[in-house]
Every structure is written in structure tokens, then in C-alpha cells.
Amino acid sequence: MCHFYIVYSPTLDKYYTGYTCDKLLERLRKHNSNHKGYTGKAKDWKIVYTEVFSSKELAYARERQIKSWKSRKRIESLIKNK
């Protein structure tokens, strides 16, 4: 089982989309850890949206679809209407 997810940082007021086939809470812990990379800039990421998929390929395809929107409004609408 794999997940597409969206996390949000109140400090940065930013969303981050991703996918994982690991445990979702473990992936969140990694986002909130001290590392180089986009999510390493803040330590307050929280999961605001998830979808479950049967394969890595499907979860990745969903991530690419959402990222292609390039629209904060559409992402916020998706989260609101979950």
C-alpha cells in the first residue's frame, strides 16, 4: 500500500506534495527532521491530505498530476473537499 500525501507548514505557509510506500507517520518524521532539502526548512509539517494506492506507480502518478496544477487554490480546494 502506498500513499500520496500533502503536508503543510504553518511557519512557511507552504504545502508539499509527495508519495511513499513506507509508513506515513515515519515519512512525516523524516520531513520534520534536520535535513537539507525543501522540507528541512521547517519542523512543523503536518499531514493535511492523503490518498491510498495499490502501487508505487499509481501514487507517483497522482503526485505528478497534483504538481502539474501549479495552483495553491486547487490544492486547498482538494484538501477542503476531502
C-alpha atoms as a printed R data frame, in Angstrom:
   type eleno elety resid chain resno       x      y       z
1  ATOM     1    CA   MET     A     1   0.000  0.000   0.000
2  ATOM     2    CA   CYS     A     2   1.335  3.421  -0.991
3  ATOM     3    CA   HIS     A     3   0.209  6.933  -0.173
4  ATOM     4    CA   PHE     A     4   0.035 10.227  -1.981
5  ATOM     5    CA   TYR     A     5   0.104 12.970   0.634
6  ATOM     6    CA   ILE     A     6   0.108 16.695   1.148
7  ATOM     7    CA   VAL     A     7   1.794 18.239   4.172
8  ATOM     8    CA   TYR     A     8   1.549 21.852   5.329
9  ATOM     9    CA   SER     A     9   3.918 24.063   7.328
10 ATOM    10    CA   PRO     A    10   2.284 26.972   9.182
11 ATOM    11    CA   THR     A    11   5.702 28.588   9.669
12 ATOM    12    CA   LEU     A    12   6.413 28.697   5.944
13 ATOM    13    CA   ASP     A    13   2.736 28.836   4.895
14 ATOM    14    CA   LYS     A    14   3.612 26.266   2.230
15 ATOM    15    CA   TYR     A    15   2.317 22.920   1.003
16 ATOM    16    CA   TYR     A    16   4.482 19.992  -0.040
17 ATOM    17    CA   THR     A    17   3.224 17.023  -2.038
18 ATOM    18    CA   GLY     A    18   4.809 13.614  -2.106
19 ATOM    19    CA   TYR     A    19   4.274  9.884  -2.123
20 ATOM    20    CA   THR     A    20   5.602  7.000  -0.090
21 ATOM    21    CA   CYS     A    21   5.226  3.269   0.281
22 ATOM    22    CA   ASP     A    22   6.625  3.448   3.816
23 ATOM    23    CA   LYS     A    23   4.568  4.172   6.902
24 ATOM    24    CA   LEU     A    24   3.078  7.632   6.530
25 ATOM    25    CA   LEU     A    25   3.988  8.789  10.045
26 ATOM    26    CA   GLU     A    26   7.597  7.691   9.523
27 ATOM    27    CA   ARG     A    27   7.728  9.748   6.335
28 ATOM    28    CA   LEU     A    28   6.333 12.749   8.225
29 ATOM    29    CA   ARG     A    29   9.014 12.297  10.888
30 ATOM    30    CA   LYS     A    30  11.653 12.463   8.158
31 ATOM    31    CA   HIS     A    31  10.147 15.679   6.791
32 ATOM    32    CA   ASN     A    32  10.332 17.217  10.260
33 ATOM    33    CA   SER     A    33  13.912 16.075  10.892
34 ATOM    34    CA   ASN     A    34  17.005 18.199  10.432
35 ATOM    35    CA   HIS     A    35  17.997 17.626   6.802
36 ATOM    36    CA   LYS     A    36  18.918 19.533   3.676
37 ATOM    37    CA   GLY     A    37  16.070 19.880   1.282
38 ATOM    38    CA   TYR     A    38  12.794 21.715   0.882
39 ATOM    39    CA   THR     A    39  11.032 20.386   3.981
40 ATOM    40    CA   GLY     A    40  14.164 20.750   6.118
41 ATOM    41    CA   LYS     A    41  13.462 24.484   6.346
42 ATOM    42    CA   ALA     A    42  10.741 23.937   8.976
43 ATOM    43    CA   LYS     A    43   9.942 21.439  11.714
44 ATOM    44    CA   ASP     A    44   6.161 21.881  11.874
45 ATOM    45    CA   TRP     A    45   4.938 19.927   8.830
46 ATOM    46    CA   LYS     A    46   1.619 18.187   9.347
47 ATOM    47    CA   ILE     A    47  -0.347 15.863   7.117
48 ATOM    48    CA   VAL     A    48  -3.411 17.611   5.706
49 ATOM    49    CA   TYR     A    49  -4.424 15.176   2.944
50 ATOM    50    CA   THR     A    50  -3.792 11.569   1.901
51 ATOM    51    CA   GLU     A    51  -4.922  9.086  -0.729
52 ATOM    52    CA   VAL     A    52  -4.134  5.362  -0.699
53 ATOM    53    CA   PHE     A    53  -2.979  3.476  -3.804
54 ATOM    54    CA   SER     A    54  -2.221 -0.159  -4.525
55 ATOM    55    CA   SER     A    55   1.102  0.582  -6.216
56 ATOM    56    CA   LYS     A    56   4.025  2.979  -6.198
57 ATOM    57    CA   GLU     A    57   3.357  3.853  -9.831
58 ATOM    58    CA   LEU     A    58  -0.227  4.966  -9.124
59 ATOM    59    CA   ALA     A    59   0.784  7.055  -6.098
60 ATOM    60    CA   TYR     A    60   3.576  8.695  -8.099
61 ATOM    61    CA   ALA     A    61   1.207  9.406 -10.998
62 ATOM    62    CA   ARG     A    62  -1.176 11.155  -8.598
63 ATOM    63    CA   GLU     A    63   1.685 13.234  -7.184
64 ATOM    64    CA   ARG     A    64   2.730 14.312 -10.697
65 ATOM    65    CA   GLN     A    65  -0.886 15.178 -11.540
66 ATOM    66    CA   ILE     A    66  -1.284 17.429  -8.491
67 ATOM    67    CA   LYS     A    67   2.128 19.071  -9.012
68 ATOM    68    CA   SER     A    68   1.217 19.814 -12.633
69 ATOM    69    CA   TRP     A    69  -1.639 22.009 -11.385
70 ATOM    70    CA   LYS     A    70   0.846 24.572 -10.014
71 ATOM    71    CA   SER     A    71  -2.098 26.043  -8.142
72 ATOM    72    CA   ARG     A    72  -2.352 26.621  -4.405
73 ATOM    73    CA   LYS     A    73  -6.098 27.283  -4.795
74 ATOM    74    CA   ARG     A    74  -6.704 23.889  -6.410
75 ATOM    75    CA   ILE     A    75  -4.663 22.134  -3.724
76 ATOM    76    CA   GLU     A    76  -6.593 23.934  -0.971
77 ATOM    77    CA   SER     A    77  -9.874 23.023  -2.698
78 ATOM    78    CA   LEU     A    78  -8.803 19.352  -2.830
79 ATOM    79    CA   ILE     A    79  -7.973 19.403   0.889
80 ATOM    80    CA   LYS     A    80 -11.218 21.181   1.791
81 ATOM    81    CA   ASN     A    81 -13.382 18.740  -0.178
82 ATOM    82    CA   LYS     A    82 -11.779 15.520   1.067
